[in-house]
């Protein structure tokens, strides 16, 4: 095997590894967001929290990026008369995104 082929395989492996980390970080971010939203809405039972997490995960499948999750959480806040604006939700997305990335990277070590 040539050194070029070895480098190519290493790059492919790194790409796959990075993609897996991104996927795990996005899922973890969504989990943090869902549980934060549950706290704000007042969802307390473990079963209801798990169901809400599933709804957030499903919402994230609509389009790339966190926009679909922001829209879902904003709509849920409005439905429950929670006075948290979209800018605050986006701030939480950014905070939880950073937290999730750190958690996933630490676990991968």
C-alpha positions, 0 to 999 in steps of 0.5 A: 500500500502506498503512502498516498493510500495510507493518507487517504484512508487516514483522512477518511477515518478522521472524517468519519470520526468527526462526523460521528462526534458532530452527530453525538454532540447535536444529540446531546445538545438537543437533550440539554435543550429538551430538559431545559425546556421541560424545566421552563414549561413545568414538565416534571415526570420522567415519562413526560420528560422522555416523551418531550425529548423524543419530540425534540429529537423528531423535530430536529430531523426536519431540517439541517441545523438547530432552526427546527428545534428553536421553532418547536421549543418557541411554539411549546413555550407560547402554548404554555404561556412561558415568556421566553423569547426566541433570542434566549432560546438561541442563546441556550442553543449556543450554550448547550452546543458548546457544552455538548461538544466538550462532553462528547470530546471528553468522552472520546478521550 
